[in-house]
Amino acid sequence: MMGTVVDWLQRGRWGLVAGGMALAVLAGCATPGGTASSDGSDIVTASDETETHRRARIRLELAASYFERGQLTVALDEIKRALAIEPNYADAFNLRGLVFMRMDDLGLAEESFRRAMALRPSDPDVAHNYGWLLCQQKKFAEADQHFERALAQRNYTARSKTYMAQGLCHDAAGQAGLAEQSLLKSYELDPGNPVVAYNLALLLQRRGDLTRAQFYIRRLNNSELANAQSLWLGIKIERTLGSDVAMRQLGEQLQKRFPESRELGAYKRRAFDE
């Protein structure tokens, strides 16, 4: 399931850009100076920001913009320039880790996150990012330690993001009970997140808890954030529950809204096990 979610976010299957769901939910965001840091330290304002840091921050903001547009090599160049100005810039190492993750260079991503953590050990965004990297490497126990480290920070505001990543990681590790707990916590904090809703419904469907799965997938499919995959999951759940009318209605939506989708092809073939 974890790979499926990453693919969704990278391909924009919910129309989400890299700087939105992919960064904010699964990878975290670099937080250049000028805002309150996520570890609860003081706000950097114009009166106490040094000229050196200002120059490095501007470079990093450019790097983040290029990263969001998928221009990874250019983003790396700007990160290099930021680090040339300020060699111990934790946010730059954090963003560098995200870039290398996108480039599938997990070794350099890990080195970057380790540098960021050494410079700012209590930063929950860095802990989250490193946890997600470890999860992709199937180092599930280590990943969970870093997610818990992020969640332990009193001023951390992106808890839904980390609970979601933790839930996906638990599920990938075969820990369905823990996965459900984490995804439910994420859903409670951010019920409008389509990735959380879909994966919670999928998990419950696989466990045979179809009535609860129906609740979550119906809420998603009744929103503007429904996509071909969520409609297809809804179709399979309604079919198993014997809700033929609801199943046909979802099939009509799939035909109308996503006529080129592979899910519609599976629906027409009645390939409900796909």
PyRosetta script that sets phi, psi and omega in degrees:
from pyrosetta import init, pose_from_sequence

init()
pose = pose_from_sequence("MMGTVVDWLQRGRWGLVAGGMALAVLAGCATPGGTASSDGSDIVTASDETETHRRARIRLELAASYFERGQLTVALDEIKRALAIEPNYADAFNLRGLVFMRMDDLGLAEESFRRAMALRPSDPDVAHNYGWLLCQQKKFAEADQHFERALAQRNYTARSKTYMAQGLCHDAAGQAGLAEQSLLKSYELDPGNPVVAYNLALLLQRRGDLTRAQFYIRRLNNSELANAQSLWLGIKIERTLGSDVAMRQLGEQLQKRFPESRELGAYKRRAFDE")
pose.set_psi(1, -38.1)
pose.set_omega(1, -176.9)
pose.set_phi(2, -58.0)
pose.set_psi(2, -44.0)
pose.set_omega(2, 179.4)
pose.set_phi(3, -62.2)
pose.set_psi(3, -36.5)
pose.set_omega(3, 178.7)
pose.set_phi(4, -60.9)
pose.set_psi(4, -43.3)
pose.set_omega(4, -179.2)
pose.set_phi(5, -64.7)
pose.set_psi(5, -44.1)
pose.set_omega(5, 179.1)
pose.set_phi(6, -60.7)
pose.set_psi(6, -42.6)
pose.set_omega(6, 178.2)
pose.set_phi(7, -60.2)
pose.set_psi(7, -43.5)
pose.set_omega(7, 177.9)
pose.set_phi(8, -53.8)
pose.set_psi(8, -50.5)
pose.set_omega(8, -172.7)
pose.set_phi(9, -68.2)
pose.set_psi(9, -36.9)
pose.set_omega(9, -179.4)
pose.set_phi(10, -71.1)
pose.set_psi(10, -33.7)
pose.set_omega(10, -177.9)
pose.set_phi(11, -91.4)
pose.set_psi(11, -4.5)
pose.set_omega(11, 179.4)
pose.set_phi(12, 65.6)
pose.set_psi(12, 41.2)
pose.set_omega(12, -175.2)
pose.set_phi(13, -70.2)
pose.set_psi(13, -13.7)
pose.set_omega(13, 170.5)
pose.set_phi(14, -107.5)
pose.set_psi(14, 15.6)
pose.set_omega(14, -178.7)
pose.set_phi(15, 71.2)
pose.set_psi(15, 28.9)
pose.set_omega(15, -176.4)
pose.set_phi(16, -101.0)
pose.set_psi(16, 134.1)
pose.set_omega(16, -179.8)
pose.set_phi(17, -88.1)
pose.set_psi(17, 165.1)
pose.set_omega(17, -176.4)
pose.set_phi(18, -60.0)
pose.set_psi(18, -35.1)
pose.set_omega(18, -177.8)
pose.set_phi(19, -77.2)
pose.set_psi(19, -6.8)
pose.set_omega(19, 179.9)
pose.set_phi(20, -99.3)
pose.set_psi(20, -101.7)
pose.set_omega(20, -173.3)
pose.set_phi(21, -64.5)
pose.set_psi(21, -42.7)
pose.set_omega(21, -174.6)
pose.set_phi(22, -62.6)
pose.set_psi(22, -41.1)
pose.set_omega(22, 178.5)
pose.set_phi(23, -77.6)
pose.set_psi(23, -52.3)
pose.set_omega(23, -169.0)
pose.set_phi(24, -70.6)
pose.set_psi(24, -32.1)
pose.set_omega(24, -175.4)
pose.set_phi(25, -95.4)
pose.set_psi(25, -55.1)
pose.set_omega(25, -171.3)
pose.set_phi(26, -90.2)
pose.set_psi(26, -29.2)
pose.set_omega(26, -173.2)
pose.set_phi(27, -119.7)
pose.set_psi(27, -11.0)
pose.set_omega(27, -176.9)
pose.set_phi(28, 79.9)
pose.set_psi(28, 173.9)
pose.set_omega(28, -178.9)
pose.set_phi(29, -125.3)
pose.set_psi(29, 143.0)
pose.set_omega(29, 168.2)
pose.set_phi(30, -66.3)
pose.set_psi(30, 143.2)
pose.set_omega(30, -179.4)
pose.set_phi(31, -122.7)
pose.set_psi(31, 79.1)
pose.set_omega(31, 179.7)
pose.set_phi(32, -58.3)
pose.set_psi(32, 162.7)
pose.set_omega(32, -177.0)
pose.set_phi(33, -56.4)
pose.set_psi(33, 161.8)
pose.set_omega(33, -178.6)
pose.set_phi(34, 107.0)
pose.set_psi(34, -9.6)
pose.set_omega(34, 175.9)
pose.set_phi(35, -133.0)
pose.set_psi(35, 168.5)
pose.set_omega(35, 177.9)
pose.set_phi(36, -66.8)
pose.set_psi(36, 132.4)
pose.set_omega(36, 179.1)
pose.set_phi(37, -73.3)
pose.set_psi(37, 154.0)
pose.set_omega(37, -175.6)
pose.set_phi(38, -74.2)
pose.set_psi(38, -8.0)
pose.set_omega(38, 177.8)
pose.set_phi(39, -95.5)
pose.set_psi(39, 10.3)
pose.set_omega(39, 173.5)
pose.set_phi(40, 86.6)
pose.set_psi(40, 8.0)
pose.set_omega(40, 178.8)
pose.set_phi(41, -75.6)
pose.set_psi(41, 171.2)
pose.set_omega(41, -174.3)
pose.set_phi(42, -65.1)
pose.set_psi(42, 155.7)
pose.set_omega(42, 176.0)
pose.set_phi(43, -71.4)
pose.set_psi(43, 135.4)
pose.set_omega(43, 175.0)
pose.set_phi(44, -88.4)
pose.set_psi(44, 120.1)
pose.set_omega(44, -179.8)
pose.set_phi(45, -113.3)
pose.set_psi(45, 173.1)
pose.set_omega(45, -177.1)
pose.set_phi(46, -61.3)
pose.set_psi(46, -28.5)
pose.set_omega(46, -176.2)
pose.set_phi(47, -74.5)
pose.set_psi(47, -24.3)
pose.set_omega(47, -178.0)
pose.set_phi(48, -119.8)
pose.set_psi(48, 4.0)
pose.set_omega(48, 174.3)
pose.set_phi(49, -80.6)
pose.set_psi(49, 128.1)
pose.set_omega(49, 179.7)
pose.set_phi(50, -73.8)
pose.set_psi(50, 159.7)
pose.set_omega(50, 177.5)
pose.set_phi(51, -62.6)
pose.set_psi(51, -37.4)
pose.set_omega(51, 178.7)
pose.set_phi(52, -61.7)
pose.set_psi(52, -46.0)
pose.set_omega(52, -179.0)
pose.set_phi(53, -68.1)
pose.set_psi(53, -36.7)
pose.set_omega(53, 178.6)
pose.set_phi(54, -59.3)
pose.set_psi(54, -44.5)
pose.set_omega(54, 179.6)
pose.set_phi(55, -64.1)
pose.set_psi(55, -42.9)
pose.set_omega(55, 179.3)
pose.set_phi(56, -65.8)
pose.set_psi(56, -40.1)
pose.set_omega(56, 180.0)
pose.set_phi(57, -62.2)
pose.set_psi(57, -42.5)
pose.set_omega(57, 179.5)
pose.set_phi(58, -62.1)
pose.set_psi(58, -41.0)
pose.set_omega(58, 177.0)
pose.set_phi(59, -62.2)
pose.set_psi(59, -41.6)
pose.set_omega(59, -177.8)
pose.set_phi(60, -69.9)
pose.set_psi(60, -35.4)
pose.set_omega(60, 175.9)
pose.set_phi(61, -63.4)
pose.set_psi(61, -38.8)
pose.set_omega(61, 174.8)
pose.set_phi(62, -63.4)
pose.set_psi(62, -42.9)
pose.set_omega(62, 179.4)
pose.set_phi(63, -60.5)
pose.set_psi(63, -43.4)
pose.set_omega(63, 179.4)
pose.set_phi(64, -62.9)
pose.set_psi(64, -38.6)
pose.set_omega(64, 178.7)
pose.set_phi(65, -65.0)
pose.set_psi(65, -43.3)
pose.set_omega(65, 177.8)
pose.set_phi(66, -64.4)
pose.set_psi(66, -39.5)
pose.set_omega(66, 179.6)
pose.set_phi(67, -61.0)
pose.set_psi(67, -44.0)
pose.set_omega(67, -179.6)
pose.set_phi(68, -63.3)
pose.set_psi(68, -28.4)
pose.set_omega(68, 179.2)
pose.set_phi(69, -89.6)
pose.set_psi(69, 1.7)
pose.set_omega(69, 178.2)
pose.set_phi(70, 81.7)
pose.set_psi(70, 11.2)
pose.set_omega(70, 178.8)
pose.set_phi(71, -91.7)
pose.set_psi(71, 77.4)
pose.set_omega(71, -167.0)
pose.set_phi(72, -70.4)
pose.set_psi(72, -40.7)
pose.set_omega(72, -179.5)
pose.set_phi(73, -64.4)
pose.set_psi(73, -41.8)
pose.set_omega(73, 178.3)
pose.set_phi(74, -65.3)
pose.set_psi(74, -39.8)
pose.set_omega(74, 177.4)
pose.set_phi(75, -60.0)
pose.set_psi(75, -42.9)
pose.set_omega(75, 179.0)
pose.set_phi(76, -62.9)
pose.set_psi(76, -39.4)
pose.set_omega(76, 178.1)
pose.set_phi(77, -60.4)
pose.set_psi(77, -43.5)
pose.set_omega(77, 179.7)
pose.set_phi(78, -67.6)
pose.set_psi(78, -36.0)
pose.set_omega(78, 176.2)
pose.set_phi(79, -64.0)
pose.set_psi(79, -41.3)
pose.set_omega(79, 177.6)
pose.set_phi(80, -59.9)
pose.set_psi(80, -41.0)
pose.set_omega(80, 179.7)
pose.set_phi(81, -66.9)
pose.set_psi(81, -38.4)
pose.set_omega(81, 177.9)
pose.set_phi(82, -63.5)
pose.set_psi(82, -42.4)
pose.set_omega(82, -179.0)
pose.set_phi(83, -72.9)
pose.set_psi(83, -27.0)
pose.set_omega(83, 174.4)
pose.set_phi(84, -66.0)
pose.set_psi(84, -33.0)
pose.set_omega(84, 178.7)
pose.set_phi(85, -78.8)
pose.set_psi(85, -44.1)
pose.set_omega(85, -177.2)
pose.set_phi(86, -134.5)
pose.set_psi(86, 91.4)
pose.set_omega(86, -171.5)
pose.set_phi(87, -62.7)
pose.set_psi(87, -22.7)
pose.set_omega(87, -178.1)
pose.set_phi(88, -108.0)
pose.set_psi(88, 41.0)
pose.set_omega(88, -176.9)
pose.set_phi(89, -89.3)
pose.set_psi(89, 100.9)
pose.set_omega(89, -175.2)
pose.set_phi(90, -60.0)
pose.set_psi(90, -41.7)
pose.set_omega(90, -179.9)
pose.set_phi(91, -61.4)
pose.set_psi(91, -32.9)
pose.set_omega(91, 179.5)
pose.set_phi(92, -68.7)
pose.set_psi(92, -41.2)
pose.set_omega(92, 177.3)
pose.set_phi(93, -66.7)
pose.set_psi(93, -36.4)
pose.set_omega(93, 177.8)
pose.set_phi(94, -62.4)
pose.set_psi(94, -48.0)
pose.set_omega(94, 179.2)
pose.set_phi(95, -65.9)
pose.set_psi(95, -36.4)
pose.set_omega(95, 177.3)
pose.set_phi(96, -60.5)
pose.set_psi(96, -38.8)
pose.set_omega(96, 176.7)
pose.set_phi(97, -61.7)
pose.set_psi(97, -40.7)
pose.set_omega(97, 178.2)
pose.set_phi(98, -64.3)
pose.set_psi(98, -40.0)
pose.set_omega(98, 179.3)
pose.set_phi(99, -63.0)
pose.set_psi(99, -46.9)
pose.set_omega(99, -179.4)
pose.set_phi(100, -66.0)
pose.set_psi(100, -32.7)
pose.set_omega(100, 174.3)
pose.set_phi(101, -62.0)
pose.set_psi(101, -44.0)
pose.set_omega(101, 178.7)
pose.set_phi(102, -62.7)
pose.set_psi(102, -30.9)
pose.set_omega(102, -179.7)
pose.set_phi(103, -87.1)
pose.set_psi(103, 3.0)
pose.set_omega(103, -179.6)
pose.set_phi(104, 62.9)
pose.set_psi(104, 26.3)
pose.set_omega(104, 173.6)
pose.set_phi(105, -101.7)
pose.set_psi(105, 81.9)
pose.set_omega(105, -171.5)
pose.set_phi(106, -70.8)
pose.set_psi(106, -26.8)
pose.set_omega(106, 178.0)
pose.set_phi(107, -65.1)
pose.set_psi(107, -48.4)
pose.set_omega(107, 178.8)
pose.set_phi(108, -69.8)
pose.set_psi(108, -31.0)
pose.set_omega(108, 175.7)
pose.set_phi(109, -63.0)
pose.set_psi(109, -45.5)
pose.set_omega(109, -179.8)
pose.set_phi(110, -62.5)
pose.set_psi(110, -42.7)
pose.set_omega(110, 178.5)
pose.set_phi(111, -60.6)
pose.set_psi(111, -38.9)
pose.set_omega(111, -179.6)
pose.set_phi(112, -66.8)
pose.set_psi(112, -45.8)
pose.set_omega(112, -179.6)
pose.set_phi(113, -66.0)
pose.set_psi(113, -35.9)
pose.set_omega(113, 177.2)
pose.set_phi(114, -63.2)
pose.set_psi(114, -39.8)
pose.set_omega(114, 177.8)
pose.set_phi(115, -64.1)
pose.set_psi(115, -43.4)
pose.set_omega(115, 179.6)
pose.set_phi(116, -62.6)
pose.set_psi(116, -41.0)
pose.set_omega(116, -179.8)
pose.set_phi(117, -68.0)
pose.set_psi(117, -35.8)
pose.set_omega(117, 177.9)
pose.set_phi(118, -65.0)
pose.set_psi(118, -35.1)
pose.set_omega(118, -179.6)
pose.set_phi(119, -79.4)
pose.set_psi(119, -31.6)
pose.set_omega(119, -177.5)
pose.set_phi(120, -143.4)
pose.set_psi(120, 79.1)
pose.set_omega(120, -171.3)
pose.set_phi(121, -62.0)
pose.set_psi(121, -26.2)
pose.set_omega(121, -175.0)
pose.set_phi(122, -96.1)
pose.set_psi(122, 10.2)
pose.set_omega(122, -177.7)
pose.set_phi(123, -76.8)
pose.set_psi(123, 115.0)
pose.set_omega(123, -177.7)
pose.set_phi(124, -70.0)
pose.set_psi(124, -29.5)
pose.set_omega(124, 178.2)
pose.set_phi(125, -64.1)
pose.set_psi(125, -41.6)
pose.set_omega(125, 178.3)
pose.set_phi(126, -65.8)
pose.set_psi(126, -42.7)
pose.set_omega(126, 178.7)
pose.set_phi(127, -60.9)
pose.set_psi(127, -42.3)
pose.set_omega(127, 177.4)
pose.set_phi(128, -61.1)
pose.set_psi(128, -48.8)
pose.set_omega(128, -178.0)
pose.set_phi(129, -60.7)
pose.set_psi(129, -44.1)
pose.set_omega(129, -179.7)
pose.set_phi(130, -66.9)
pose.set_psi(130, -37.1)
pose.set_omega(130, 176.9)
pose.set_phi(131, -61.4)
pose.set_psi(131, -42.3)
pose.set_omega(131, 179.5)
pose.set_phi(132, -66.2)
pose.set_psi(132, -37.3)
pose.set_omega(132, 176.0)
pose.set_phi(133, -61.7)
pose.set_psi(133, -46.6)
pose.set_omega(133, 179.6)
pose.set_phi(134, -62.0)
pose.set_psi(134, -35.9)
pose.set_omega(134, 177.9)
pose.set_phi(135, -63.2)
pose.set_psi(135, -42.4)
pose.set_omega(135, 177.4)
pose.set_phi(136, -63.4)
pose.set_psi(136, -26.5)
pose.set_omega(136, 177.3)
pose.set_phi(137, -88.1)
pose.set_psi(137, 6.0)
pose.set_omega(137, 179.9)
pose.set_phi(138, 64.8)
pose.set_psi(138, 25.4)
pose.set_omega(138, 173.9)
pose.set_phi(139, -95.3)
pose.set_psi(139, 71.5)
pose.set_omega(139, -165.9)
pose.set_phi(140, -66.9)
pose.set_psi(140, -42.1)
pose.set_omega(140, -178.6)
pose.set_phi(141, -64.6)
pose.set_psi(141, -43.3)
pose.set_omega(141, 178.1)
pose.set_phi(142, -64.7)
pose.set_psi(142, -39.8)
pose.set_omega(142, 178.9)
pose.set_phi(143, -60.2)
pose.set_psi(143, -43.8)
pose.set_omega(143, -178.0)
pose.set_phi(144, -63.2)
pose.set_psi(144, -35.9)
pose.set_omega(144, 177.6)
pose.set_phi(145, -60.7)
pose.set_psi(145, -40.0)
pose.set_omega(145, -179.1)
pose.set_phi(146, -74.4)
pose.set_psi(146, -35.1)
pose.set_omega(146, 174.8)
pose.set_phi(147, -62.6)
pose.set_psi(147, -43.8)
pose.set_omega(147, 178.9)
pose.set_phi(148, -64.8)
pose.set_psi(148, -34.1)
pose.set_omega(148, 177.4)
pose.set_phi(149, -63.1)
pose.set_psi(149, -41.6)
pose.set_omega(149, 177.6)
pose.set_phi(150, -65.7)
pose.set_psi(150, -44.8)
pose.set_omega(150, -176.6)
pose.set_phi(151, -68.1)
pose.set_psi(151, -21.8)
pose.set_omega(151, -179.2)
pose.set_phi(152, -75.6)
pose.set_psi(152, -14.7)
pose.set_omega(152, -178.8)
pose.set_phi(153, -74.1)
pose.set_psi(153, 123.1)
pose.set_omega(153, -171.1)
pose.set_phi(154, -59.6)
pose.set_psi(154, -38.6)
pose.set_omega(154, -174.7)
pose.set_phi(155, -95.2)
pose.set_psi(155, 11.2)
pose.set_omega(155, -177.3)
pose.set_phi(156, -71.2)
pose.set_psi(156, 124.4)
pose.set_omega(156, -175.3)
pose.set_phi(157, -102.8)
pose.set_psi(157, -7.3)
pose.set_omega(157, -176.2)
pose.set_phi(158, -105.4)
pose.set_psi(158, 42.0)
pose.set_omega(158, -175.8)
pose.set_phi(159, -63.7)
pose.set_psi(159, -36.1)
pose.set_omega(159, -179.9)
pose.set_phi(160, -59.0)
pose.set_psi(160, -41.9)
pose.set_omega(160, 178.4)
pose.set_phi(161, -58.0)
pose.set_psi(161, -46.1)
pose.set_omega(161, -176.1)
pose.set_phi(162, -74.0)
pose.set_psi(162, -38.3)
pose.set_omega(162, 176.1)
pose.set_phi(163, -62.1)
pose.set_psi(163, -37.7)
pose.set_omega(163, 178.1)
pose.set_phi(164, -63.8)
pose.set_psi(164, -48.9)
pose.set_omega(164, 179.3)
pose.set_phi(165, -60.7)
pose.set_psi(165, -40.9)
pose.set_omega(165, 178.5)
pose.set_phi(166, -62.6)
pose.set_psi(166, -41.6)
pose.set_omega(166, 178.6)
pose.set_phi(167, -64.0)
pose.set_psi(167, -42.8)
pose.set_omega(167, 177.9)
pose.set_phi(168, -63.4)
pose.set_psi(168, -37.3)
pose.set_omega(168, -179.9)
pose.set_phi(169, -69.4)
pose.set_psi(169, -42.5)
pose.set_omega(169, 176.0)
pose.set_phi(170, -58.6)
pose.set_psi(170, -42.3)
pose.set_omega(170, -178.5)
pose.set_phi(171, -65.5)
pose.set_psi(171, -41.4)
pose.set_omega(171, 178.1)
pose.set_phi(172, -63.0)
pose.set_psi(172, -28.3)
pose.set_omega(172, 179.0)
pose.set_phi(173, -84.3)
pose.set_psi(173, -0.5)
pose.set_omega(173, -179.4)
pose.set_phi(174, 81.5)
pose.set_psi(174, 18.9)
pose.set_omega(174, -178.8)
pose.set_phi(175, -105.0)
pose.set_psi(175, 74.9)
pose.set_omega(175, -171.3)
pose.set_phi(176, -63.5)
pose.set_psi(176, -37.8)
pose.set_omega(176, -179.8)
pose.set_phi(177, -63.6)
pose.set_psi(177, -46.5)
pose.set_omega(177, 178.0)
pose.set_phi(178, -66.1)
pose.set_psi(178, -36.7)
pose.set_omega(178, 178.5)
pose.set_phi(179, -60.6)
pose.set_psi(179, -44.4)
pose.set_omega(179, 179.7)
pose.set_phi(180, -62.1)
pose.set_psi(180, -43.0)
pose.set_omega(180, -179.9)
pose.set_phi(181, -59.5)
pose.set_psi(181, -46.7)
pose.set_omega(181, -177.5)
pose.set_phi(182, -68.0)
pose.set_psi(182, -42.0)
pose.set_omega(182, -180.0)
pose.set_phi(183, -66.4)
pose.set_psi(183, -35.6)
pose.set_omega(183, 176.8)
pose.set_phi(184, -65.1)
pose.set_psi(184, -40.1)
pose.set_omega(184, 177.3)
pose.set_phi(185, -63.0)
pose.set_psi(185, -41.5)
pose.set_omega(185, 178.3)
pose.set_phi(186, -63.7)
pose.set_psi(186, -42.6)
pose.set_omega(186, -179.3)
pose.set_phi(187, -64.7)
pose.set_psi(187, -38.9)
pose.set_omega(187, 178.8)
pose.set_phi(188, -61.5)
pose.set_psi(188, -37.4)
pose.set_omega(188, -178.9)
pose.set_phi(189, -80.3)
pose.set_psi(189, -29.3)
pose.set_omega(189, -176.0)
pose.set_phi(190, -145.2)
pose.set_psi(190, 73.3)
pose.set_omega(190, -176.4)
pose.set_phi(191, -65.9)
pose.set_psi(191, -13.8)
pose.set_omega(191, 179.1)
pose.set_phi(192, -88.9)
pose.set_psi(192, 1.7)
pose.set_omega(192, -178.7)
pose.set_phi(193, -78.4)
pose.set_psi(193, 113.3)
pose.set_omega(193, -176.2)
pose.set_phi(194, -67.9)
pose.set_psi(194, -30.1)
pose.set_omega(194, -179.6)
pose.set_phi(195, -67.4)
pose.set_psi(195, -42.2)
pose.set_omega(195, 178.0)
pose.set_phi(196, -64.8)
pose.set_psi(196, -47.8)
pose.set_omega(196, -178.0)
pose.set_phi(197, -59.8)
pose.set_psi(197, -45.7)
pose.set_omega(197, -179.1)
pose.set_phi(198, -62.0)
pose.set_psi(198, -48.9)
pose.set_omega(198, -175.2)
pose.set_phi(199, -70.5)
pose.set_psi(199, -29.9)
pose.set_omega(199, 174.0)
pose.set_phi(200, -66.7)
pose.set_psi(200, -44.9)
pose.set_omega(200, 177.4)
pose.set_phi(201, -62.7)
pose.set_psi(201, -41.3)
pose.set_omega(201, 179.8)
pose.set_phi(202, -63.3)
pose.set_psi(202, -43.6)
pose.set_omega(202, 179.2)
pose.set_phi(203, -61.6)
pose.set_psi(203, -45.9)
pose.set_omega(203, -179.1)
pose.set_phi(204, -66.0)
pose.set_psi(204, -37.2)
pose.set_omega(204, 176.7)
pose.set_phi(205, -61.9)
pose.set_psi(205, -44.8)
pose.set_omega(205, -179.7)
pose.set_phi(206, -63.9)
pose.set_psi(206, -29.4)
pose.set_omega(206, -179.9)
pose.set_phi(207, -86.9)
pose.set_psi(207, -2.0)
pose.set_omega(207, 178.2)
pose.set_phi(208, 83.7)
pose.set_psi(208, 10.0)
pose.set_omega(208, 178.7)
pose.set_phi(209, -91.4)
pose.set_psi(209, 71.7)
pose.set_omega(209, -165.8)
pose.set_phi(210, -74.0)
pose.set_psi(210, -33.0)
pose.set_omega(210, -179.6)
pose.set_phi(211, -65.3)
pose.set_psi(211, -42.9)
pose.set_omega(211, 177.4)
pose.set_phi(212, -69.5)
pose.set_psi(212, -39.0)
pose.set_omega(212, 176.9)
pose.set_phi(213, -59.6)
pose.set_psi(213, -41.4)
pose.set_omega(213, 178.9)
pose.set_phi(214, -60.3)
pose.set_psi(214, -40.5)
pose.set_omega(214, -179.2)
pose.set_phi(215, -59.0)
pose.set_psi(215, -49.6)
pose.set_omega(215, -175.6)
pose.set_phi(216, -71.5)
pose.set_psi(216, -40.1)
pose.set_omega(216, -176.9)
pose.set_phi(217, -74.3)
pose.set_psi(217, -30.8)
pose.set_omega(217, 176.5)
pose.set_phi(218, -66.0)
pose.set_psi(218, -41.0)
pose.set_omega(218, 178.5)
pose.set_phi(219, -61.1)
pose.set_psi(219, -40.3)
pose.set_omega(219, 178.7)
pose.set_phi(220, -68.5)
pose.set_psi(220, -46.3)
pose.set_omega(220, -176.3)
pose.set_phi(221, -70.6)
pose.set_psi(221, -18.0)
pose.set_omega(221, 175.2)
pose.set_phi(222, -87.3)
pose.set_psi(222, 2.2)
pose.set_omega(222, 179.6)
pose.set_phi(223, -106.3)
pose.set_psi(223, 172.7)
pose.set_omega(223, 178.1)
pose.set_phi(224, -73.4)
pose.set_psi(224, -9.3)
pose.set_omega(224, -175.8)
pose.set_phi(225, -92.7)
pose.set_psi(225, 1.8)
pose.set_omega(225, 176.7)
pose.set_phi(226, -60.6)
pose.set_psi(226, 145.7)
pose.set_omega(226, 175.5)
pose.set_phi(227, -134.8)
pose.set_psi(227, -175.4)
pose.set_omega(227, -175.9)
pose.set_phi(228, -61.5)
pose.set_psi(228, -39.2)
pose.set_omega(228, -178.2)
pose.set_phi(229, -69.8)
pose.set_psi(229, -39.3)
pose.set_omega(229, 179.6)
pose.set_phi(230, -69.4)
pose.set_psi(230, -38.0)
pose.set_omega(230, 176.4)
pose.set_phi(231, -64.0)
pose.set_psi(231, -40.5)
pose.set_omega(231, 179.9)
pose.set_phi(232, -65.6)
pose.set_psi(232, -41.5)
pose.set_omega(232, 176.2)
pose.set_phi(233, -63.1)
pose.set_psi(233, -41.7)
pose.set_omega(233, 177.8)
pose.set_phi(234, -60.5)
pose.set_psi(234, -40.6)
pose.set_omega(234, 178.1)
pose.set_phi(235, -59.9)
pose.set_psi(235, -45.7)
pose.set_omega(235, -177.8)
pose.set_phi(236, -66.6)
pose.set_psi(236, -37.7)
pose.set_omega(236, 179.0)
pose.set_phi(237, -68.3)
pose.set_psi(237, -45.6)
pose.set_omega(237, 179.9)
pose.set_phi(238, -63.4)
pose.set_psi(238, -37.7)
pose.set_omega(238, 178.5)
pose.set_phi(239, -62.4)
pose.set_psi(239, -45.2)
pose.set_omega(239, -178.4)
pose.set_phi(240, -65.0)
pose.set_psi(240, -35.1)
pose.set_omega(240, 178.9)
pose.set_phi(241, -80.5)
pose.set_psi(241, -5.0)
pose.set_omega(241, 179.1)
pose.set_phi(242, 79.7)
pose.set_psi(242, 20.0)
pose.set_omega(242, -179.6)
pose.set_phi(243, -91.6)
pose.set_psi(243, 78.0)
pose.set_omega(243, -172.8)
pose.set_phi(244, -63.9)
pose.set_psi(244, -39.1)
pose.set_omega(244, -179.0)
pose.set_phi(245, -64.1)
pose.set_psi(245, -48.1)
pose.set_omega(245, 179.0)
pose.set_phi(246, -62.2)
pose.set_psi(246, -38.0)
pose.set_omega(246, 178.8)
pose.set_phi(247, -62.2)
pose.set_psi(247, -45.6)
pose.set_omega(247, 179.9)
pose.set_phi(248, -65.7)
pose.set_psi(248, -38.1)
pose.set_omega(248, 178.6)
pose.set_phi(249, -62.1)
pose.set_psi(249, -42.1)
pose.set_omega(249, 177.7)
pose.set_phi(250, -66.7)
pose.set_psi(250, -37.8)
pose.set_omega(250, 176.6)
pose.set_phi(251, -61.9)
pose.set_psi(251, -39.1)
pose.set_omega(251, 177.0)
pose.set_phi(252, -64.9)
pose.set_psi(252, -39.9)
pose.set_omega(252, 176.0)
pose.set_phi(253, -62.7)
pose.set_psi(253, -42.6)
pose.set_omega(253, 179.7)
pose.set_phi(254, -60.8)
pose.set_psi(254, -43.5)
pose.set_omega(254, 178.8)
pose.set_phi(255, -63.8)
pose.set_psi(255, -42.1)
pose.set_omega(255, -174.7)
pose.set_phi(256, -74.7)
pose.set_psi(256, -43.1)
pose.set_omega(256, -170.6)
pose.set_phi(257, -93.4)
pose.set_psi(257, -28.4)
pose.set_omega(257, -175.1)
pose.set_phi(258, -135.1)
pose.set_psi(258, 62.4)
pose.set_omega(258, -173.9)
pose.set_phi(259, -66.9)
pose.set_psi(259, -19.0)
pose.set_omega(259, -179.1)
pose.set_phi(260, -100.7)
pose.set_psi(260, 5.5)
pose.set_omega(260, -173.7)
pose.set_phi(261, -77.2)
pose.set_psi(261, 151.5)
pose.set_omega(261, 175.9)
pose.set_phi(262, -69.6)
pose.set_psi(262, -25.8)
pose.set_omega(262, 177.5)
pose.set_phi(263, -64.4)
pose.set_psi(263, -38.1)
pose.set_omega(263, 177.5)
pose.set_phi(264, -65.8)
pose.set_psi(264, -38.5)
pose.set_omega(264, 176.6)
pose.set_phi(265, -60.5)
pose.set_psi(265, -42.3)
pose.set_omega(265, 178.3)
pose.set_phi(266, -65.4)
pose.set_psi(266, -37.8)
pose.set_omega(266, 179.6)
pose.set_phi(267, -64.7)
pose.set_psi(267, -43.2)
pose.set_omega(267, -179.7)
pose.set_phi(268, -66.4)
pose.set_psi(268, -31.9)
pose.set_omega(268, 177.9)
pose.set_phi(269, -82.2)
pose.set_psi(269, -5.0)
pose.set_omega(269, -174.0)
pose.set_phi(270, 57.0)
pose.set_psi(270, 37.7)
pose.set_omega(270, 179.8)
pose.set_phi(271, -89.7)
pose.set_psi(271, 71.2)
pose.set_omega(271, -171.0)
pose.set_phi(272, -75.1)
pose.set_psi(272, -8.0)
pose.set_omega(272, 177.7)
pose.set_phi(273, -91.1)
pose.set_psi(273, -2.8)
pose.set_omega(273, -179.4)
pose.set_phi(274, -76.7)
pose.dump_pdb("model.pdb")
